[in-house]
Amino acid sequence: MSVVTCDNGAKALRMLAGKEHYDLLLFDDELPHVNGSELIHRARQLPHRKRVPIIMFSASDVEAEAWRAGADAVLKNPDDIGRLTEMVARVLSKGR
């Protein structure tokens, strides 16, 4: 397994626009420059990212916004951190 991290939303947007393959996208909503909900929305507009599973993590109440943007799962930070592995397995198995 390989993990790629970004420390801000602008960098994440540049990476999403690239051709690198990602099996899963995991966004925090509270990123500098571009928030996680906007990243989800923009990823869903890219033909090569439309079907990539996306999980949103947030300490804020942005669940409805994340669902509207196209998230496959939304987890509350820090309460749901223990569910992350289960959720990753669940969203990845949907695509098989």
C-alpha positions as CSV (number, residue, x, y, z in Angstrom):
1,M,0.0,0.0,0.0
2,S,1.2,3.5,-0.8
3,V,0.0,6.7,0.8
4,V,0.3,10.1,-0.7
5,T,-0.4,13.1,1.6
6,C,-1.0,16.8,0.9
7,D,-0.8,19.6,3.4
8,N,-3.2,21.9,1.6
9,G,-6.2,21.8,-0.7
10,A,-4.5,23.6,-3.6
11,K,-1.8,21.0,-3.8
12,A,-4.4,18.2,-3.6
13,L,-6.3,19.8,-6.6
14,R,-3.1,19.7,-8.6
15,M,-2.6,16.1,-7.8
16,L,-6.2,15.2,-8.6
17,A,-5.8,16.8,-12.0
18,G,-2.8,14.6,-12.7
19,K,-2.9,11.1,-14.2
20,E,-1.6,9.2,-11.1
21,H,-3.9,6.3,-10.1
22,Y,-5.5,6.4,-6.7
23,D,-7.6,3.6,-5.3
24,L,-9.1,5.8,-2.6
25,L,-9.2,9.5,-1.7
26,L,-9.4,10.5,2.0
27,F,-10.0,14.2,2.6
28,D,-10.2,16.3,5.8
29,D,-12.6,19.1,5.3
30,E,-10.5,21.7,7.1
31,L,-7.6,22.1,4.7
32,P,-5.9,25.4,3.8
33,H,-6.8,27.0,0.5
34,V,-9.5,24.5,-0.7
35,N,-11.7,22.6,1.8
36,G,-12.5,18.9,1.6
37,S,-16.0,19.4,0.3
38,E,-14.7,21.4,-2.6
39,L,-12.1,18.8,-3.3
40,I,-14.8,16.1,-3.5
41,H,-16.9,18.3,-5.8
42,R,-13.9,19.0,-8.1
43,A,-12.8,15.3,-8.1
44,R,-16.2,14.2,-9.2
45,Q,-16.0,16.6,-12.2
46,L,-12.8,15.0,-13.5
47,P,-13.5,12.0,-15.8
48,H,-10.7,9.9,-14.3
49,R,-11.8,10.5,-10.7
50,K,-15.6,10.1,-11.0
51,R,-15.6,6.6,-9.6
52,V,-12.7,6.8,-7.2
53,P,-14.1,6.2,-3.7
54,I,-13.9,9.2,-1.4
55,I,-14.1,9.3,2.4
56,M,-14.4,12.7,4.1
57,F,-13.1,13.2,7.7
58,S,-14.3,16.3,9.5
59,A,-14.6,17.7,13.1
60,S,-17.1,20.2,11.7
61,D,-20.7,19.6,10.8
62,V,-20.3,19.3,7.1
63,E,-21.8,15.8,6.5
64,A,-24.7,17.0,4.3
65,E,-22.3,19.1,2.2
66,A,-19.9,16.2,1.8
67,W,-22.7,13.9,0.6
68,R,-24.0,16.5,-1.9
69,A,-20.5,16.9,-3.2
70,G,-20.2,13.2,-3.9
71,A,-18.6,11.5,-0.8
72,D,-18.9,7.8,-0.5
73,A,-18.5,7.9,3.3
74,V,-18.3,10.6,5.9
75,L,-16.6,10.1,9.3
76,K,-16.6,12.5,12.3
77,N,-13.2,13.4,13.6
78,P,-12.1,12.3,16.2
79,D,-15.1,10.1,17.2
80,D,-15.0,7.8,14.2
81,I,-11.2,7.4,13.9
82,G,-11.6,3.8,15.0
83,R,-14.0,3.1,12.1
84,L,-11.5,4.3,9.4
85,T,-10.1,0.9,8.6
86,E,-13.6,-0.7,8.4
87,M,-14.8,2.2,6.2
88,V,-11.8,2.0,3.8
89,A,-12.4,-1.7,3.4
90,R,-16.1,-1.1,2.8
91,V,-15.8,1.5,0.1
92,L,-13.0,-0.3,-1.7
93,S,-15.1,-3.5,-1.8
94,K,-18.0,-1.7,-3.4
95,G,-15.9,-1.1,-6.5
96,R,-15.0,-4.7,-7.1
